[in-house]
Amino acid sequence: MAASDRSIGAPIRSSEEYLASLRGRRLTVYLSGKRVEEPVDHPVIRPSINAVAATYDAAPEDLDLATAESGLTGERVNRFLHLAGSPADLVAQSQMQRRLGQLTGTCFQRCVGMDAINALFSLTFDVDAARGTPYHTRFVAWLAAVQRQNLVVGGAMTDVKGDRSQSPGQQADPDLFVRVAERRPDGVVLRGAKAHQTGAVNSHWLLVMPGLRLQPEEHDYAVACAVPVAAPGLTFVLGRQSSDSRSLEGDLDVGNARFAGQEALVVFDDVFVPHERVFLDGETEFAADLVERFTAYHRRSYVCKAGVGDVLIGAAALIADYHGVPEASHVRDKLVEMGHLNETIYATGIAASHQGHPTAAGNWEPDHLLANVCKQHVTRFPYEIARLAQDLAGGAVVTLPSEQDLHHPEVGPLLDKYLRGRADVPTEHRFRVLRLIENLTLGRNAVGYLTESLHGAGSPQAQRVVIRRQLDLEARKALARRLAGIPPEG
């Protein structure tokens, strides 16, 4: 079997087999103006691949957390490919996401695929019930095959959008939202682009979905389908990340040399998709519902940031130790505040999972209100946690000399003497933890911990719109009237 064809073959069982599955696919990938022939071997890209590989290593470490019995195949499957069948499954997802955040200190890139799978499973069921379409049967067949092969799926919802004041059908360029450019007897042809695509090059499949409410005349944009990452016509342009070129320079200055995230602009240049992998085609009335279901799953999935927060809190506590002030009252208070904010993120994600509800298709969705409250916390709290970590780190987090200086035969001994904290802690250890704090709050993994926390799964305002709609103020006003002795209105 060719490395570029994962439609058949034995399942991936380890991180080594996952890495092998990515080789030889001949993807069209660009980074910093250059074509990348083999992404697996590129030093800037490889840390993001390592983060996905960690999701395979986690399975044997904690079988019950990382895997579940599939309702489609009856076999144990990676939880990122599992359809949540109960509140306990939703909770296990959240627990797994926090654990992987702790292990990698970055975005491990698979939550978006898991959430897309669960949203499309119930959505296709509802479309078939209303319209007599074959989408659900197609989706189940595709997902069962993906589960058996243990592949990585990415969810592609965010279009490039163009003029934000105009809907897809009103754009000067029709390709600014992914659309069906041609319908053939055996399938459809896609044209357009998806932005900010997490882990695109590191995936085997992309689940394409519409990203907003559509009007009936915008039926060409109401398309959901599965596209192999190696499909002809796809081009991936990787985004730059702060300090990403440090991966070319050595180990110490990176801060987290092993793991990182990845985002890409994915261009669809007449990409053919056969009918058996098309799960929505023109049913505009279901587009908004799909977006709401997906974002409920995905906004709750940002409990992963609590895992990354655990790493940053640990780094802040460690630098306080190295500075000799772990018992200072203001240090303890700041660490408590960091922990309080971090646990609040996790608590709302767990609550959204516990209070989930079944869909007509049989899988479970998290509570929509609490999922959006979770994500609203994530848009704010990591920034305050990062501020407190920098406070505890001190100015050296941004003025530290380079690894090359520390190891220089002449200036290195001076740095070892003057940049030491506690006498019993090697200066290099202080360097390393400061670089980790820099990595999470300013550098490469601040992409996932801060900016992605702000904009991922929709803008903060989008969450507030859902929260306002879910609050049911009329019911709350009725509670207040009853206790205040005010007769019901009307």
N, C-alpha and C positions, 0 to 999 in steps of 0.2 A: 504493500500500500504506500502510495506517495505521501510524503510528510505534509503536503498541502491539502490532502483530501482526508478529512476526518468524518466523512459521512458513513464510513464502515470501519470495522476493525475492532480490536480488543480495547477494553476500557483503560483509561489512564488511572494508575493506582498510586503514583508517587510523584514527588516534585521532579525527579529526574525524567520520568516519562512525560510529564507535562512540558518540560523544557525541550525534550526531543520532538514533541508534537508541534512546536512552533517553528522548528527549523525547516528551511528549504521551501517555504511557501511562496517566495518571490512576490511579496507584497510591494506595492508602490508606496514607500514611506520616505518622507522628507523631514530633516531636522537641521535647522540653521542653514538652509540653502543648499544642502547636500542630500543626494539620494542615499539612503541607508540600505545596503544590500542584505545584511543579516542583522535584524534588530536584536536578536538574542545576544550577540557578541559586542554590541555597542555599549561602551562604559557608561554613557549617560542614560541609556534606556534600560540596561540590565537591572538596576535596583528596583525599578517598577515591576519587572517580570518576577524578581525574587519575592516581592510582596504577594503576588498572586500564587506563586509556588508554595508559599507558607500555608495557603488554604488547603493544599493537599497534605502537607506534613501534619496539620492539625488533626486530621481524621484518625490516624492510629493513636494519637496522644490522648484524645477524649472521644471515644466512639459515639457515645450517646449525645454529646453536644454537637459534634461536627457532622454526624450522619443521622438519617432517619429511614424508616421503612416506607418505600414508595407505595402510594395507593394505586399507581399505574402498573408497576412491574412486580410488586411484591418483594423486591430486593432492597437492600440498604443502599441509599444514595447520598451523595454529598448534600448537606442541608441547603446549600446555595441553589440546588436544583429541585428542592423538595416543595411540594404544595402543602402549605400549612393546613393541617386537618383539625386543629383544636387551639384553644388559647395556650395550652402548654407548648405547642409547636411555635407559636408566635414568641412566647417568652424565651424558648431555646434559641430562636434566631437572635434575639437581642443579647442574650448571654454570650453567644458565640461571637457576635460582632464586637462586643466589648473586649473579649479575650484576644481576638486577633488584633485589635487596636493596641492592646498592651504588648503583644509579641512583635509587632512591626513598627509601631510608632508612626504610622502613616495610613493612607488610604489603600486598602488591599483590593479595591476595584470590583468586587463581585456582588455587592449589595444591590446595585442597580439592576443587574440581570435577574436576581432572585425576586425582586419586587415586580419587575416587568412580567415574569412568568406567572406570578400569582394574580396580577391584575388582568392579564389577557385570558387566563383560564376561565375566570368568572364572566368576563365581558363577552367572550365568544359564545359562551353558553346562552347568555341573554339575547345576543343578536340572532342566534339560530332559532330561539324560541319565538322571537318576534317576527323574523323575516324568512324563516325556512332555509337559511343558508347552511353550508357544510363546514363552517369555520371551526367549530369546536372539535369535531372529529379530526380535522386536519391538525389542529394545534396539539391535541392529545397524542396523536401518532408521532408528530415531530418531537414533542417533549420526552416521550418514552424512549425514543432513540437517543436523544441527548443525555438522558439520565443513564442509560446503559453504557454509554461511552465516556461518561463523566467529564463532559466538556465545559469550557468557560463560556458563559453567555453574557453579553453586554446589552444594556437597554439604551436605545437611541431615541430620545424624545425631543430634545431641544433643537429647534431649527435656528438658522442664522437670523431670520426675522426681518432683516432690512429696515424699512420705515415702520417703527413701532406703532405709529398712528393708523396704519393701514392693515387690513386683514389680508390673508394669503392671496385671495383672488383680486385684491386691489393693488398689489405691488406692481411697480413698473417692470420688474423682472420676475416672471412667474416662478423661477427656480429658487427663490429665497426661502421657500418652504418646500420640503421634500414632497414630490407629487408623482402621480402616475402619468408619465409622458406618452405612453403608448400601451394599448391593450391588444395582446395577441391571442390567438386561439389557445395557446398553451401556457399563458402567463402574462405578467405585466412588466413594463420597463420603468425604472425609477430614475428620476433626475432631481438634483438639488444638493443640499449639504446639511449635515448635523454638526452642531458646535459643542465644545467642551466635553467631548465624548470620553468618559473615564475608561481607562484600560482598553481602548479600542484595539491597538496592535497586539495586546496580550490576550485577546479573546479568540475563540473559535467561531462564534456566531454573534450577530447583532440582531436584536429585536427592534425593528423600526416601528415607531408609533407616532400618531399625530400629537401635537403639543398644545392644542387649544381648542376652544369651541369653534365650530365651523358652520357656515351657512349652507343651505341645500345646494346652491350653485357651485360650491367649492368641493364638490364630491371627489375631484381628482386628488385632493389633499387628505382625504379620509382613508388612509392606507396603513395597515399594520401587517408586517410580514417578517420572516426570518431570512437573513442574508448571511452566507458564509463570509468570514473576514477575507478569505482568499478569492472572493468572487471577482471576475473581470469587471473593470470599470470603476473600482473603488480606489481612491487616493487618500492617504493619511498624511496630514501635515501636523507634526507634533508641536505642541506649545512650548515656549521657553518657560522655565521656572527659575525663580530667584536662586542664584548661586549654583545652578545645575552644572556649570562647567568645572566646578571643583572636583567632580568625579573624575576628571582627566588629570588631576594634579596630585592625588595621593589619598590618604585615608583619614588622617586626623581632622583636617579642616572641613570635611564634609559634615561631620556631626553625627550623622546616621549613614554610615557608608554602605550598609547592606540593603536598606529598604527605602523606597520612594514611591510616589504616585505617578500618574500619567494622564494627560488629557490630549485630545487631538481634534482637529477639524477633519471631518470625514466627508469627502466629496463623492457623490453618486453621479457618475457620468454614463447614463444609459445602462444601468445595472438591471439585468434580466432576473426575474423571480418567477419560478414556475407556480402554477395554481396551488399545488399541494402545500406550499409554504406561505400562502397569502391568507391572512386571518381577519382582514377587514378591507373592503374595497368599495368605497362610495357611500357607506352608511353614515352620513354626516351626523345624524341625530345621536349617535353613540360616542362621538369624539370627546365631548366634555366629560361624559361619565367615565371613560377610560382614563382621562387625565386625573380626575378626582380620585379614582381607586388607586392608580399608580402612586400618586403623591401621598396618599394616606400611608401606604406601605413604606414609601421611601423616606418620608419625613420622620417616621418612627425609627427608621434604620439609622438615623444619625446618632443613635446611642453609641455607635462606634467611636464617636469623638470623646466619650467618657473614657474609653480605653486609652486613647492617645493622651487625654488629660491625665490619666494615672501616671504615664511616663513623665510628663512635664512636671507634675507635682513631685514625683520621685527625684527628678533632676534638681528641682528647686531646693528640696530638703537636703540633697547630697551636697550642693554647693554651699549651703549654710553650714553643714558639717565641716567641709574643707576650709571654710573661713573661720571656723572655731566659734560660731555663734548659734548653735542649734537650740540652745535654751533661752535665748533672748526673747522677751515677751512679745515684741512686735513681730519677730520671725514666726513664733508659734501661732500668733493670731493670723498672720497672712496665709500660712499653710492651712489653718482651719477654714479660712474663707475660700481658698482654692478648692478644698475638699467639699465644702458645702455646695458650691456652684456646680462642681463636677457631678456630685451625687444627685443634684436636682435634675440635671439632664437625663441621667440614667433612670431616675425614678419615674419620670413622665413617660419615657419610652416603655418601661416595664408595665406601667399602668395602662398605656394604650394597648399593649399586647394582652394583658389579663382581661381587659374589657372588650375584647374583640367580639365579632359576631359572624355567624355563618352566612355564606352566600347561597344563592339558589343552585349554584354549580356544586357546592359541597365543601369548598375550601373556606378558610376563615380570613377575615379582614380585621386589622386593628381598628380601635375606636378612632373615628376621624377627628373629633375635637381634640382629644388628648395627643394624637399624632402630630397635629399642627401646633399644639402648645409645646410639645417636645422640640420641634424644629425651631420655634420662635425663641426658646431658650438657647438653642445652639447658635443662633445668629448673634447672640450677645455674650454669653458667659465665657466661651473660649478666649475672647478678646481680653476680658478682665483677668482670667487665669494667666494669660500670656503677660499682661502688664505686671502682675504680681511676681511672676517668675523672673522677669527682667529686673524688677525692683530688688529681689533677693540676690540676683546674680551680680549686680553692680555694673559699672561702666565697662569693665573688661569684656563683657559680652559683645561689645562692638569695637573695641580697640585692641583686641588681642593680636599679636604678631602671628605670622604664618607658621605652618608646620616646618617649612624649609628653614625659617629663622631659628626655630627651637632646636633643630638638628644641625645647625651650622657649626662648624668647628670653632669659630671665633666668638660669634654673638650668642650661640646656644648656651654656653655656661653662664653668661650674664642673665639671660632670660630665666634659666633654671634657678638662679639665686634670687632675682628680684621679683619674679612673678609667682613665687611659691606662697601658699597660704599656711596651713598648719605644717610644722616642721616634719611631721611623720607621714605626710601625704605627698607622693611624688608630684612635681610640678606638671608633668604630662597628664596626670589624672585630672588636675584642675582644668587644664586646657580642654580635655575631652568632654567634661561635663558642661563647660561653658559653650563649647561648639554645639553640643546637643541642644542646649537651650536656644542658641542662635538658630539652629536648624528648624526648630519647632515654632519659633516666634517671628523670625525674619527671613529665614532661608528656605530651602527647597520644600520641606514638609510643612511650612507655614501655608503653602498653597492649599493643602488638604485640611489643615487644622483651623485656619482662619478664613481665608477668602471663600473656600468651598463651603465652609460652615455658614457663611453669609448668603451665598447665591445658589448653592446646590439645592436641587428639588424645588426650585422656584424662589422668587424673591421674598424677602420678609413681608412685604405688603400682600403678596398672594396668600400667605399663611393667615394674615389678619383678616382677610376677606372671608376665608373659610371659618375662622374662629367666630367672627360676627354672625355668620349664617347658622352655625351650629349651636350658638348660645341659647336659642329659644327664649328670648327675653319676655315674650308674652306669658310663658309658663312661670317664669320667675316673678313677674309682676303679680300674677295671681297668688303666688305664695305670700308676697308682701301684703297684698290687700286682705287676705284671710286673717293674717296675724294682727293687722292694724285695725280690723273691724270695719273694713270698707266693703260694701256690697259689690258683687261681680258686675262688671260693665255690661250693659245691654240687657 
